[in-house]
Amino acid sequence: MKALYATAFKSILTKEINRFTRIWVQTLVPPAISMTLYFLIFGNLVGKRIGEMGGVTYMEFIAPGLIMMSVITASYSNVASSFFSAKFQRNLEELIVAPVPHYVMIAGYVGGGVVRGLCVGTIVTLVAMFFVDISLHHVGLVVLTVLLTSILFSLGGLINAIFANSYDDISIVPTFVLTPLTYLGGVFYSLSLLPDFWQGVSKLNPVVYMINVFRYGFLGYADMSVPFSIAVMVGFCVGLWTLAYYLISRGIGLRS
């Protein structure tokens, strides 16, 4: 039975990886172009006027946040579009009635989102190396943060796809939720620059904790406690996984 589950997981994961690698020009190249523009405009042109932030140049300061922003977008969009397509085309029904636990199905889709997130993160990191000297303060934290972030937003994309009734619904969350969260998540500024009230408000944003740990992994600079930030990410992952499992096991939103 375990061999059957492993085969099912591998099949879903392979399908997801093949799906975004076949159209790599649309899935892997655009983030590299977007991040290049961010580095040129915000890092190079604007950064020269800002000077240092957190004890490093402004371009070095924003580099981890830009990498994390691309990972978030890639992980989320991969699962949201793939799962909804399967639901819309009625392919999902065959998978649901198969003798495979729901957690295996979730793991397969989330695994695909994680792989795409890692690929995009690697590409953007390579792009960043043309603009700034990349140094790693703590490699383990960098890897852990990317994995947790990819898992969290892959689960978010899955839940979005479960509730979506049309392709337009897939774009609502990235536009009205993900974009504000990432831009207000400390990508372009340090929380220490904000008044106390807005620092407190910012701590309600989960992206703040991801970028906080990721930036510490690169620069050794953090606005908040690193262990607490990791605990927040793990908590969100567990919560979203539980919600996704509940929705799929109850069949909620699985018919387009």
Accessible surface in RSA format (square Angstrom, percent):
REM  Atomic radii and reference values for relative SASA: ProtOr
REM  Chains: A
REM  Algorithm: Lee & Richards
REM  Probe-radius: 1.40
REM  Slices: 20
REM RES _ NUM      All-atoms   Total-Side   Main-Chain    Non-polar    All polar
REM                ABS   REL    ABS   REL    ABS   REL    ABS   REL    ABS   REL
RES MET A   1   150.74  78.1 105.29  69.7  45.45 108.2 105.83  90.0  44.91  59.5
RES LYS A   2   178.58  87.1 172.16 105.6   6.42  15.3 116.09 104.5  62.49  66.6
RES ALA A   3    76.43  70.3  65.03 100.4  11.40  25.9  72.61 102.3   3.82  10.1
RES LEU A   4    77.28  43.0  71.13  50.9   6.15  15.5  75.59  53.1   1.69   4.5
RES TYR A   5    55.37  25.8  54.63  31.1   0.74   1.9  29.24  22.0  26.12  32.2
RES ALA A   6    60.55  55.7  49.66  76.6  10.89  24.8  57.27  80.7   3.28   8.7
RES THR A   7    82.12  58.4  78.56  79.6   3.56   8.5  56.67  76.1  25.45  38.5
RES ALA A   8    14.92  13.7   7.25  11.2   7.66  17.4  14.69  20.7   0.23   0.6
RES PHE A   9    71.93  36.0  71.93  44.6   0.00   0.0  71.93  43.6   0.00   0.0
RES LYS A  10   143.76  70.1 143.07  87.8   0.70   1.7  86.15  77.5  57.61  61.4
RES SER A  11    63.20  53.4  51.32  68.5  11.87  27.3  37.05  78.9  26.15  36.6
RES ILE A  12     9.55   5.4   8.53   6.4   1.02   2.5   9.54   6.9   0.01   0.0
RES LEU A  13    37.11  20.7  37.11  26.5   0.00   0.0  37.11  26.1   0.00   0.0
RES THR A  14    60.47  43.0  58.81  59.6   1.66   4.0  48.06  64.6  12.41  18.8
RES LYS A  15    95.49  46.6  90.02  55.2   5.47  13.0  84.34  75.9  11.15  11.9
RES GLU A  16     0.10   0.1   0.00   0.0   0.10   0.2   0.00   0.0   0.10   0.1
RES ILE A  17    50.14  28.5  50.14  37.4   0.00   0.0  50.14  36.1   0.00   0.0
RES ASN A  18    66.22  45.7  65.85  63.6   0.37   0.9   9.11  21.9  57.12  55.2
RES ARG A  19    56.61  23.8  55.18  28.1   1.43   3.4  21.48  29.4  35.13  21.3
RES PHE A  20     0.38   0.2   0.31   0.2   0.07   0.2   0.38   0.2   0.00   0.0
RES THR A  21    54.47  38.7  47.10  47.8   7.37  17.6  38.76  52.1  15.71  23.7
RES ARG A  22   176.15  74.0 143.27  73.0  32.88  78.3  71.66  97.9 104.49  63.3
RES ILE A  23    73.20  41.7  67.65  50.4   5.54  13.4  73.20  52.7   0.00   0.0
RES TRP A  24   136.39  54.7 136.39  66.0   0.00   0.0 108.88  58.1  27.51  44.6
RES VAL A  25    87.75  57.7  83.97  76.0   3.78   9.1  83.97  73.0   3.78  10.2
RES GLN A  26   126.90  71.0 107.80  78.8  19.10  45.5  36.72  78.2  90.18  68.4
RES THR A  27     9.16   6.5   8.70   8.8   0.46   1.1   8.82  11.9   0.33   0.5
RES LEU A  28    25.44  14.2  24.97  17.9   0.48   1.2  25.07  17.6   0.37   1.0
RES VAL A  29    48.97  32.2  46.85  42.4   2.13   5.1  48.97  42.6   0.00   0.0
RES PRO A  30    54.94  40.0  52.02  47.4   2.92  10.6  54.64  45.1   0.30   1.9
RES PRO A  31    25.36  18.5  19.96  18.2   5.40  19.6  25.14  20.8   0.22   1.4
RES ALA A  32    16.67  15.3  16.37  25.3   0.30   0.7  16.67  23.5   0.00   0.0
RES ILE A  33    99.81  56.8  97.11  72.3   2.71   6.5  99.70  71.8   0.11   0.3
RES SER A  34    47.48  40.1  44.08  58.8   3.39   7.8  16.62  35.4  30.85  43.2
RES MET A  35    10.16   5.3  10.16   6.7   0.00   0.0  10.16   8.6   0.00   0.0
RES THR A  36    41.11  29.2  41.11  41.7   0.00   0.0  31.88  42.8   9.23  14.0
RES LEU A  37    95.34  53.1  95.27  68.2   0.07   0.2  95.34  67.0   0.00   0.0
RES TYR A  38    40.75  19.0  39.82  22.7   0.94   2.4  23.29  17.5  17.46  21.5
RES PHE A  39     0.00   0.0   0.00   0.0   0.00   0.0   0.00   0.0   0.00   0.0
RES LEU A  40    73.01  40.7  72.70  52.0   0.31   0.8  72.70  51.1   0.31   0.8
RES ILE A  41    84.93  48.3  84.93  63.3   0.00   0.0  84.93  61.2   0.00   0.0
RES PHE A  42    68.12  34.1  68.12  42.2   0.00   0.0  68.12  41.3   0.00   0.0
RES GLY A  43     4.16   5.1   0.00   N/A   4.16   5.1   0.00   0.0   4.16   9.3
RES ASN A  44    48.53  33.5  47.65  46.0   0.89   2.1   3.19   7.7  45.34  43.8
RES LEU A  45   112.43  62.6 103.68  74.2   8.75  22.0 105.88  74.4   6.55  17.6
RES VAL A  46    58.27  38.3  57.03  51.6   1.24   3.0  58.27  50.6   0.00   0.0
RES GLY A  47     6.00   7.4   0.00   N/A   6.00   7.4   2.53   6.9   3.47   7.8
RES LYS A  48   159.37  77.7 125.05  76.7  34.32  81.7  85.59  77.0  73.78  78.6
RES ARG A  49   218.52  91.7 180.79  92.2  37.73  89.8  62.96  86.0 155.56  94.3
RES ILE A  50    74.76  42.5  46.49  34.6  28.27  68.1  52.37  37.7  22.39  60.8
RES GLY A  51    34.49  42.5   0.00   N/A  34.49  42.5  33.15  91.0   1.34   3.0
RES GLU A  52   125.10  71.8  99.73  75.5  25.37  60.4  33.25  64.3  91.86  75.0
RES MET A  53    24.48  12.7  18.37  12.2   6.11  14.5  24.48  20.8   0.00   0.0
RES GLY A  54    31.19  38.5   0.00   N/A  31.19  38.5  10.87  29.8  20.32  45.5
RES GLY A  55    64.38  79.4   0.00   N/A  64.38  79.4  32.11  88.1  32.27  72.3
RES VAL A  56    32.75  21.5  28.59  25.9   4.16  10.0  32.75  28.5   0.00   0.0
RES THR A  57    69.23  49.2  68.79  69.7   0.45   1.1  65.21  87.6   4.02   6.1
RES TYR A  58     9.00   4.2   7.54   4.3   1.46   3.8   0.73   0.5   8.28  10.2
RES MET A  59    25.20  13.1  24.02  15.9   1.19   2.8  20.46  17.4   4.74   6.3
RES GLU A  60    43.11  24.8  41.18  31.2   1.93   4.6   7.06  13.6  36.05  29.4
RES PHE A  61     0.21   0.1   0.21   0.1   0.00   0.0   0.21   0.1   0.00   0.0
RES ILE A  62     0.00   0.0   0.00   0.0   0.00   0.0   0.00   0.0   0.00   0.0
RES ALA A  63     2.18   2.0   2.18   3.4   0.00   0.0   2.18   3.1   0.00   0.0
RES PRO A  64     2.26   1.6   2.23   2.0   0.03   0.1   2.24   1.8   0.03   0.2
RES GLY A  65     0.00   0.0   0.00   N/A   0.00   0.0   0.00   0.0   0.00   0.0
RES LEU A  66     0.00   0.0   0.00   0.0   0.00   0.0   0.00   0.0   0.00   0.0
RES ILE A  67     3.14   1.8   3.14   2.3   0.00   0.0   3.14   2.3   0.00   0.0
RES MET A  68     0.00   0.0   0.00   0.0   0.00   0.0   0.00   0.0   0.00   0.0
RES MET A  69    12.48   6.5  12.04   8.0   0.44   1.0   9.98   8.5   2.50   3.3
RES SER A  70     5.12   4.3   0.29   0.4   4.83  11.1   4.31   9.2   0.81   1.1
RES VAL A  71     0.08   0.1   0.08   0.1   0.00   0.0   0.08   0.1   0.00   0.0
RES ILE A  72     0.61   0.3   0.61   0.5   0.00   0.0   0.61   0.4   0.00   0.0
RES THR A  73    77.20  54.9  76.72  77.8   0.48   1.1  59.18  79.5  18.02  27.2
RES ALA A  74     3.75   3.4   1.12   1.7   2.63   6.0   3.52   5.0   0.23   0.6
RES SER A  75     0.00   0.0   0.00   0.0   0.00   0.0   0.00   0.0   0.00   0.0
RES TYR A  76     7.99   3.7   7.99   4.5   0.00   0.0   6.75   5.1   1.24   1.5
RES SER A  77    37.68  31.8  35.32  47.1   2.36   5.4  35.29  75.1   2.39   3.3
RES ASN A  78     0.11   0.1   0.11   0.1   0.00   0.0   0.00   0.0   0.11   0.1
RES VAL A  79     0.00   0.0   0.00   0.0   0.00   0.0   0.00   0.0   0.00   0.0
RES ALA A  80     0.19   0.2   0.19   0.3   0.00   0.0   0.19   0.3   0.00   0.0
RES SER A  81    31.87  26.9  31.63  42.2   0.24   0.5  28.09  59.8   3.78   5.3
RES SER A  82     4.17   3.5   1.32   1.8   2.85   6.6   0.27   0.6   3.90   5.5
RES PHE A  83     0.23   0.1   0.23   0.1   0.00   0.0   0.23   0.1   0.00   0.0
RES PHE A  84     0.01   0.0   0.01   0.0   0.00   0.0   0.01   0.0   0.00   0.0
RES SER A  85    23.58  19.9  23.58  31.5   0.00   0.0  14.01  29.8   9.58  13.4
RES ALA A  86    10.63   9.8   8.13  12.5   2.49   5.7  10.00  14.1   0.63   1.7
RES LYS A  87     3.01   1.5   0.70   0.4   2.30   5.5   0.60   0.5   2.41   2.6
RES PHE A  88   105.50  52.8  94.43  58.5  11.07  28.8  94.43  57.3  11.07  31.7
RES GLN A  89   106.25  59.4  83.35  60.9  22.90  54.5  31.81  67.7  74.44  56.5
RES ARG A  90   112.28  47.1 105.91  54.0   6.37  15.2  45.89  62.7  66.39  40.2
RES ASN A  91    77.36  53.3  71.63  69.2   5.73  13.8  19.68  47.4  57.68  55.8
RES LEU A  92     1.97   1.1   0.88   0.6   1.09   2.7   1.97   1.4   0.00   0.0
RES GLU A  93    59.09  33.9  57.48  43.5   1.61   3.8  26.94  52.1  32.15  26.2
RES GLU A  94   128.97  74.0 121.29  91.8   7.68  18.3  44.33  85.7  84.64  69.1
RES LEU A  95    41.95  23.4  35.42  25.3   6.53  16.4  38.67  27.2   3.27   8.8
RES ILE A  96    48.92  27.8  36.48  27.2  12.43  30.0  37.69  27.1  11.23  30.5
RES VAL A  97   124.27  81.8  91.26  82.6  33.01  79.6  99.17  86.2  25.10  68.1
RES ALA A  98    32.80  30.2  21.15  32.6  11.65  26.5  26.24  36.9   6.56  17.4
RES PRO A  99   102.97  75.0  83.52  76.1  19.45  70.7 100.14  82.7   2.83  17.6
RES VAL A 100    22.68  14.9   9.15   8.3  13.53  32.6  10.43   9.1  12.25  33.2
RES PRO A 101    32.19  23.5  19.67  17.9  12.52  45.5  31.42  25.9   0.77   4.8
RES HIS A 102    44.95  24.6  42.63  29.6   2.32   5.9  28.39  29.3  16.57  19.3
RES TYR A 103   104.22  48.7 104.22  59.3   0.00   0.0  78.92  59.3  25.30  31.2
RES VAL A 104     7.93   5.2   6.71   6.1   1.23   3.0   7.93   6.9   0.00   0.0
RES MET A 105     4.38   2.3   4.38   2.9   0.00   0.0   3.42   2.9   0.95   1.3
RES ILE A 106     0.36   0.2   0.00   0.0   0.36   0.9   0.36   0.3   0.00   0.0
RES ALA A 107    28.69  26.4  24.73  38.2   3.96   9.0  26.67  37.6   2.02   5.4
RES GLY A 108     0.00   0.0   0.00   N/A   0.00   0.0   0.00   0.0   0.00   0.0
RES TYR A 109     3.58   1.7   3.58   2.0   0.00   0.0   0.32   0.2   3.26   4.0
RES VAL A 110     7.24   4.8   7.24   6.6   0.00   0.0   7.24   6.3   0.00   0.0
RES GLY A 111    14.64  18.1   0.00   N/A  14.64  18.1  14.47  39.7   0.17   0.4
RES GLY A 112     0.00   0.0   0.00   N/A   0.00   0.0   0.00   0.0   0.00   0.0
RES GLY A 113     0.00   0.0   0.00   N/A   0.00   0.0   0.00   0.0   0.00   0.0
RES VAL A 114    17.52  11.5  17.52  15.9   0.00   0.0  17.52  15.2   0.00   0.0
RES VAL A 115    41.62  27.4  41.37  37.5   0.25   0.6  41.58  36.1   0.04   0.1
RES ARG A 116    25.52  10.7  25.52  13.0   0.00   0.0   0.00   0.0  25.52  15.5
RES GLY A 117     0.00   0.0   0.00   N/A   0.00   0.0   0.00   0.0   0.00   0.0
RES LEU A 118    66.07  36.8  64.18  45.9   1.89   4.8  65.14  45.7   0.93   2.5
RES CYS A 119    44.98  34.0  38.58  43.0   6.40  15.0   9.78  24.8  35.20  38.0
RES VAL A 120     0.03   0.0   0.03   0.0   0.00   0.0   0.03   0.0   0.00   0.0
RES GLY A 121     6.52   8.0   0.00   N/A   6.52   8.0   6.50  17.8   0.02   0.0
RES THR A 122    79.17  56.3  73.76  74.8   5.41  12.9  52.41  70.4  26.76  40.5
RES ILE A 123    49.55  28.2  49.55  36.9   0.00   0.0  49.55  35.7   0.00   0.0
RES VAL A 124     0.00   0.0   0.00   0.0   0.00   0.0   0.00   0.0   0.00   0.0
RES THR A 125    31.68  22.5  31.68  32.1   0.00   0.0  24.09  32.4   7.58  11.5
RES LEU A 126    97.49  54.3  96.15  68.8   1.34   3.4  96.23  67.6   1.26   3.4
RES VAL A 127    22.72  15.0  22.63  20.5   0.09   0.2  22.72  19.7   0.00   0.0
RES ALA A 128     0.00   0.0   0.00   0.0   0.00   0.0   0.00   0.0   0.00   0.0
RES MET A 129   110.00  57.0  87.94  58.2  22.07  52.5  79.08  67.2  30.92  41.0
RES PHE A 130   175.57  87.8 138.90  86.0  36.67  95.4 144.50  87.6  31.07  88.9
RES PHE A 131    58.82  29.4  31.68  19.6  27.15  70.6  38.38  23.3  20.44  58.5
RES VAL A 132    16.71  11.0   7.42   6.7   9.29  22.4  15.28  13.3   1.43   3.9
RES ASP A 133   126.08  88.3 113.99 113.5  12.09  28.6  34.32  80.8  91.76  91.5
RES ILE A 134    50.20  28.6  17.13  12.8  33.08  79.7  18.20  13.1  32.00  86.8
RES SER A 135    68.22  57.6  60.53  80.8   7.69  17.7  47.67 101.5  20.55  28.8
RES LEU A 136    87.18  48.6  54.19  38.8  32.99  82.9  54.55  38.3  32.63  87.8
RES HIS A 137   104.89  57.3  74.33  51.7  30.56  78.2  50.45  52.0  54.44  63.3
RES HIS A 138    87.97  48.1  82.97  57.7   5.00  12.8  57.70  59.5  30.27  35.2
RES VAL A 139    85.43  56.2  81.37  73.7   4.06   9.8  81.37  70.7   4.06  11.0
RES GLY A 140    41.26  50.9   0.00   N/A  41.26  50.9  32.19  88.3   9.07  20.3
RES LEU A 141    21.01  11.7  20.93  15.0   0.08   0.2  21.01  14.8   0.00   0.0
RES VAL A 142    17.42  11.5  17.42  15.8   0.00   0.0  17.42  15.1   0.00   0.0
RES VAL A 143    76.84  50.6  75.00  67.9   1.84   4.4  76.84  66.8   0.00   0.0
RES LEU A 144    67.05  37.3  65.27  46.7   1.77   4.5  66.80  46.9   0.24   0.7
RES THR A 145     0.09   0.1   0.09   0.1   0.00   0.0   0.00   0.0   0.09   0.1
RES VAL A 146    16.11  10.6  16.11  14.6   0.00   0.0  16.11  14.0   0.00   0.0
RES LEU A 147    65.67  36.6  65.67  47.0   0.00   0.0  65.67  46.1   0.00   0.0
RES LEU A 148    21.34  11.9  21.34  15.3   0.00   0.0  21.34  15.0   0.00   0.0
RES THR A 149     0.21   0.2   0.00   0.0   0.21   0.5   0.21   0.3   0.00   0.0
RES SER A 150     0.00   0.0   0.00   0.0   0.00   0.0   0.00   0.0   0.00   0.0
RES ILE A 151    53.19  30.3  53.19  39.6   0.00   0.0  53.19  38.3   0.00   0.0
RES LEU A 152     8.35   4.7   8.35   6.0   0.00   0.0   8.35   5.9   0.00   0.0
RES PHE A 153    10.56   5.3  10.56   6.5   0.00   0.0  10.56   6.4   0.00   0.0
RES SER A 154     0.00   0.0   0.00   0.0   0.00   0.0   0.00   0.0   0.00   0.0
RES LEU A 155     0.42   0.2   0.42   0.3   0.00   0.0   0.42   0.3   0.00   0.0
RES GLY A 156    16.10  19.9   0.00   N/A  16.10  19.9  12.93  35.5   3.17   7.1
RES GLY A 157     0.00   0.0   0.00   N/A   0.00   0.0   0.00   0.0   0.00   0.0
RES LEU A 158     0.29   0.2   0.29   0.2   0.00   0.0   0.29   0.2   0.00   0.0
RES ILE A 159    19.82  11.3  19.82  14.8   0.00   0.0  19.82  14.3   0.00   0.0
RES ASN A 160    17.05  11.8  10.87  10.5   6.18  14.9   7.97  19.2   9.08   8.8
RES ALA A 161     0.00   0.0   0.00   0.0   0.00   0.0   0.00   0.0   0.00   0.0
RES ILE A 162     0.55   0.3   0.00   0.0   0.55   1.3   0.00   0.0   0.55   1.5
RES PHE A 163   110.87  55.5  95.46  59.1  15.41  40.1  97.36  59.0  13.51  38.7
RES ALA A 164     2.45   2.2   0.00   0.0   2.45   5.6   2.45   3.4   0.00   0.0
RES ASN A 165   109.66  75.6  93.02  89.9  16.64  40.1  24.95  60.0  84.72  81.9
RES SER A 166    45.63  38.6  42.80  57.1   2.82   6.5  37.84  80.6   7.78  10.9
RES TYR A 167   108.60  50.7  99.30  56.5   9.31  24.2  89.21  67.0  19.39  23.9
RES ASP A 168   108.66  76.1 106.07 105.6   2.59   6.1  26.68  62.8  81.98  81.8
RES ASP A 169    37.02  25.9  35.45  35.3   1.57   3.7   8.90  21.0  28.12  28.0
RES ILE A 170    23.01  13.1  22.97  17.1   0.04   0.1  22.97  16.5   0.04   0.1
RES SER A 171    61.41  51.9  57.79  77.1   3.62   8.3  42.24  90.0  19.17  26.8
RES ILE A 172    87.13  49.6  85.79  63.9   1.34   3.2  87.13  62.7   0.00   0.0
RES VAL A 173    38.57  25.4  38.52  34.9   0.05   0.1  38.57  33.5   0.00   0.0
RES PRO A 174    37.52  27.3  36.45  33.2   1.07   3.9  36.80  30.4   0.72   4.5
RES THR A 175    77.05  54.8  64.75  65.6  12.30  29.3  47.60  63.9  29.46  44.5
RES PHE A 176   146.64  73.4 127.39  78.9  19.24  50.1 129.16  78.3  17.48  50.0
RES VAL A 177    66.56  43.8  64.29  58.2   2.28   5.5  66.49  57.8   0.07   0.2
RES LEU A 178    14.65   8.2  14.59  10.4   0.07   0.2  14.65  10.3   0.00   0.0
RES THR A 179    62.50  44.5  59.24  60.1   3.26   7.8  40.18  54.0  22.31  33.7
RES PRO A 180    52.62  38.3  46.11  42.0   6.51  23.7  52.62  43.4   0.00   0.0
RES LEU A 181    48.23  26.9  47.85  34.2   0.38   1.0  48.23  33.9   0.00   0.0
RES THR A 182     5.55   3.9   5.55   5.6   0.00   0.0   2.84   3.8   2.71   4.1
RES TYR A 183    84.18  39.3  78.81  44.8   5.37  14.0  59.29  44.6  24.90  30.7
RES LEU A 184   110.80  61.7 109.33  78.2   1.47   3.7 109.33  76.8   1.47   3.9
RES GLY A 185     1.35   1.7   0.00   N/A   1.35   1.7   0.00   0.0   1.35   3.0
RES GLY A 186     3.65   4.5   0.00   N/A   3.65   4.5   3.65  10.0   0.00   0.0
RES VAL A 187     0.10   0.1   0.10   0.1   0.00   0.0   0.10   0.1   0.00   0.0
RES PHE A 188    27.11  13.6  22.44  13.9   4.67  12.1  22.44  13.6   4.67  13.4
RES TYR A 189    46.18  21.6  46.04  26.2   0.14   0.4  40.95  30.8   5.23   6.4
RES SER A 190     2.22   1.9   2.22   3.0   0.00   0.0   2.22   4.7   0.00   0.0
RES LEU A 191     7.62   4.2   7.62   5.5   0.00   0.0   7.62   5.4   0.00   0.0
RES SER A 192    75.48  63.8  49.44  66.0  26.04  60.0  41.25  87.8  34.23  48.0
RES LEU A 193   116.27  64.8  84.02  60.1  32.25  81.1  87.89  61.7  28.38  76.4
RES LEU A 194    46.06  25.7  40.18  28.7   5.88  14.8  40.57  28.5   5.49  14.8
RES PRO A 195    85.37  62.2  72.20  65.8  13.17  47.9  84.88  70.1   0.49   3.0
RES ASP A 196   126.07  88.3 111.55 111.0  14.52  34.3  39.75  93.5  86.32  86.1
RES PHE A 197   140.27  70.2 126.83  78.6  13.44  35.0 135.95  82.4   4.32  12.4
RES TRP A 198   135.14  54.2 135.05  65.4   0.09   0.2 108.75  58.0  26.39  42.8
RES GLN A 199    43.88  24.5  43.88  32.1   0.00   0.0   3.23   6.9  40.65  30.8
RES GLY A 200    38.11  47.0   0.00   N/A  38.11  47.0  30.17  82.8   7.94  17.8
RES VAL A 201    58.06  38.2  53.74  48.6   4.32  10.4  54.89  47.7   3.17   8.6
RES SER A 202    14.30  12.1   8.91  11.9   5.40  12.4   5.40  11.5   8.91  12.5
RES LYS A 203    95.34  46.5  88.17  54.1   7.17  17.1  34.00  30.6  61.35  65.3
RES LEU A 204   149.96  83.5 123.61  88.4  26.34  66.2 128.47  90.2  21.49  57.8
RES ASN A 205    12.29   8.5  10.17   9.8   2.13   5.1  10.31  24.8   1.99   1.9
RES PRO A 206    21.15  15.4  20.25  18.5   0.90   3.3  20.67  17.1   0.48   3.0
RES VAL A 207     0.00   0.0   0.00   0.0   0.00   0.0   0.00   0.0   0.00   0.0
RES VAL A 208     3.69   2.4   2.45   2.2   1.24   3.0   2.45   2.1   1.24   3.4
RES TYR A 209    15.43   7.2  15.43   8.8   0.00   0.0   4.94   3.7  10.49  12.9
RES MET A 210     0.09   0.0   0.09   0.1   0.00   0.0   0.09   0.1   0.00   0.0
RES ILE A 211     1.52   0.9   1.52   1.1   0.00   0.0   1.52   1.1   0.00   0.0
RES ASN A 212     6.99   4.8   2.60   2.5   4.39  10.6   6.15  14.8   0.83   0.8
RES VAL A 213     0.00   0.0   0.00   0.0   0.00   0.0   0.00   0.0   0.00   0.0
RES PHE A 214     2.59   1.3   2.59   1.6   0.00   0.0   2.59   1.6   0.00   0.0
RES ARG A 215     5.91   2.5   5.91   3.0   0.00   0.0   1.74   2.4   4.17   2.5
RES TYR A 216    59.51  27.8  59.51  33.9   0.00   0.0  22.25  16.7  37.26  45.9
RES GLY A 217     0.00   0.0   0.00   N/A   0.00   0.0   0.00   0.0   0.00   0.0
RES PHE A 218    10.62   5.3   8.63   5.3   1.99   5.2   8.63   5.2   1.99   5.7
RES LEU A 219    42.16  23.5  12.67   9.1  29.49  74.1  16.68  11.7  25.48  68.6
RES GLY A 220    29.29  36.1   0.00   N/A  29.29  36.1   2.97   8.2  26.31  58.9
RES TYR A 221    52.91  24.7  49.96  28.4   2.95   7.7  44.46  33.4   8.45  10.4
RES ALA A 222    36.83  33.9   8.43  13.0  28.40  64.6   9.17  12.9  27.66  73.3
RES ASP A 223    46.31  32.4  12.71  12.6  33.61  79.5   7.92  18.6  38.39  38.3
RES MET A 224    28.85  14.9  13.08   8.7  15.77  37.6  22.01  18.7   6.84   9.1
RES SER A 225    63.60  53.7  44.54  59.4  19.07  43.9  44.21  94.1  19.39  27.2
RES VAL A 226    21.16  13.9  18.92  17.1   2.24   5.4  18.92  16.4   2.24   6.1
RES PRO A 227    98.05  71.5  88.61  80.8   9.45  34.3  92.59  76.4   5.46  33.9
RES PHE A 228   113.74  56.9 108.43  67.2   5.31  13.8 113.33  68.7   0.41   1.2
RES SER A 229     0.00   0.0   0.00   0.0   0.00   0.0   0.00   0.0   0.00   0.0
RES ILE A 230    34.45  19.6  34.45  25.7   0.00   0.0  34.45  24.8   0.00   0.0
RES ALA A 231    58.74  54.0  44.74  69.0  14.00  31.8  51.01  71.8   7.73  20.5
RES VAL A 232    26.81  17.6  19.12  17.3   7.69  18.5  26.13  22.7   0.67   1.8
RES MET A 233     0.59   0.3   0.41   0.3   0.19   0.4   0.59   0.5   0.00   0.0
RES VAL A 234    65.12  42.9  64.97  58.8   0.15   0.4  65.12  56.6   0.00   0.0
RES GLY A 235    41.40  51.1   0.00   N/A  41.40  51.1  33.10  90.8   8.30  18.6
RES PHE A 236    85.59  42.8  80.10  49.6   5.50  14.3  84.40  51.2   1.20   3.4
RES CYS A 237    12.05   9.1  11.20  12.5   0.84   2.0  11.52  29.2   0.53   0.6
RES VAL A 238    90.88  59.8  87.21  79.0   3.67   8.9  90.73  78.8   0.16   0.4
RES GLY A 239    39.84  49.1   0.00   N/A  39.84  49.1  33.97  93.2   5.87  13.2
RES LEU A 240    40.13  22.3  39.76  28.4   0.37   0.9  39.76  27.9   0.37   1.0
RES TRP A 241    79.90  32.1  79.90  38.7   0.00   0.0  65.07  34.7  14.82  24.0
RES THR A 242    82.59  58.7  79.22  80.3   3.37   8.0  66.57  89.4  16.02  24.2
RES LEU A 243    74.25  41.4  69.78  49.9   4.48  11.3  73.80  51.8   0.46   1.2
RES ALA A 244     0.00   0.0   0.00   0.0   0.00   0.0   0.00   0.0   0.00   0.0
RES TYR A 245    90.92  42.5  90.92  51.7   0.00   0.0  51.87  39.0  39.05  48.1
RES TYR A 246    99.84  46.6  98.62  56.1   1.22   3.2  69.39  52.1  30.45  37.5
RES LEU A 247     7.01   3.9   7.01   5.0   0.00   0.0   7.01   4.9   0.00   0.0
RES ILE A 248     2.76   1.6   0.18   0.1   2.58   6.2   0.18   0.1   2.58   7.0
RES SER A 249    48.98  41.4  22.24  29.7  26.74  61.6  16.09  34.3  32.90  46.1
RES ARG A 250   161.66  67.9 130.77  66.7  30.88  73.5  32.34  44.2 129.32  78.4
RES GLY A 251    40.62  50.1   0.00   N/A  40.62  50.1  20.19  55.4  20.43  45.8
RES ILE A 252    65.08  37.0  59.60  44.4   5.47  13.2  65.08  46.9   0.00   0.0
RES GLY A 253    30.73  37.9   0.00   N/A  30.73  37.9  21.24  58.3   9.49  21.2
RES LEU A 254    12.32   6.9   8.83   6.3   3.50   8.8   8.83   6.2   3.50   9.4
RES ARG A 255   172.66  72.5 157.28  80.2  15.37  36.6  59.52  81.3 113.14  68.6
RES SER A 256    48.94  41.4   8.18  10.9  40.76  93.9  20.12  42.8  28.82  40.4
END  Absolute sums over single chains surface
CHAIN  1 A    12073.5      10251.4       1822.1       8564.3       3509.2
END  Absolute sums over all chains
TOTAL         12073.5      10251.4       1822.1       8564.3       3509.2
